[in-house]
Amino acid sequence: HPQELSINGGKTIVMIDSGSSICYVLTSEGELWNWGYQSNGNLGRGATNSQVCQRPMKIGSPLSTKRVVYFAVNNSHVVAQT
């Protein structure tokens, strides 16, 4: 069922991409957010255990101080251009 997605109080989403069980969005401020099934560190949150992350979270270090301009998602990894 479709649901409205709110990123930290209504940030503007300029790009969205997904893999087999993960989703990433880029905001107009250059922030990269994600959610989905965490396994082997594919959500970039520092953990490698398997868990479901249902709410979007902003990607932290080392991207927290960078402005992301483009990204691409594969089934098991993500690349970001700053």
C-alpha positions in Angstrom: 0.0 0.0 0.0 1.5 3.4 -0.9 2.3 5.7 1.9 3.4 9.3 2.1 7.1 9.7 3.0 8.2 12.5 5.2 11.9 13.2 5.5 12.7 15.1 8.6 9.8 17.6 8.5 9.2 17.9 4.8 12.6 18.1 3.1 12.4 18.2 -0.7 13.4 14.9 -2.4 15.3 15.4 -5.7 16.3 11.8 -6.4 15.3 8.3 -5.3 16.8 4.9 -6.1 16.4 1.4 -4.7 18.1 -2.0 -4.6 16.5 -5.4 -3.9 15.5 -4.4 -0.3 16.9 -0.9 0.3 15.9 2.6 -0.7 17.8 5.8 -0.8 16.7 9.4 -1.4 18.7 12.6 -1.9 17.4 15.9 -0.6 17.8 19.3 -2.2 20.2 20.1 0.6 22.5 17.3 -0.5 21.6 14.9 2.3 21.4 11.2 1.6 18.7 9.2 3.6 17.9 5.5 3.5 15.8 2.7 4.9 15.1 -1.0 4.2 16.7 -4.3 5.1 20.1 -3.8 6.7 22.6 -6.7 6.0 26.4 -6.6 5.7 26.5 -2.8 6.2 24.5 -1.9 3.0 22.7 1.0 4.8 26.0 2.6 5.8 25.0 2.9 9.5 28.1 1.1 10.9 26.3 -2.1 11.7 26.6 -5.4 9.8 23.9 -7.4 11.5 20.6 -8.1 9.8 17.7 -5.8 10.7 14.8 -4.0 9.1 15.0 -0.2 9.3 11.5 1.1 8.5 12.1 4.9 9.0 14.4 7.0 6.8 17.6 8.0 8.5 20.2 10.4 7.3 23.5 8.9 6.3 26.2 9.8 8.8 30.0 9.9 8.6 31.8 10.2 6.3 29.0 11.8 4.3 27.6 13.9 7.1 29.9 16.9 6.3 29.6 16.5 2.5 27.0 17.6 -0.1 26.0 14.6 -2.2 25.1 15.5 -5.8 24.5 12.1 -7.2 24.2 8.4 -6.0 23.5 5.0 -7.4 22.1 1.9 -5.7 22.8 -1.7 -6.5 21.4 -4.8 -4.8 24.2 -4.9 -2.2 26.0 -1.5 -2.3 25.6 2.3 -2.9 28.0 4.8 -4.4 27.7 8.6 -3.8 29.3 11.5 -5.6 30.1 14.6 -3.6 
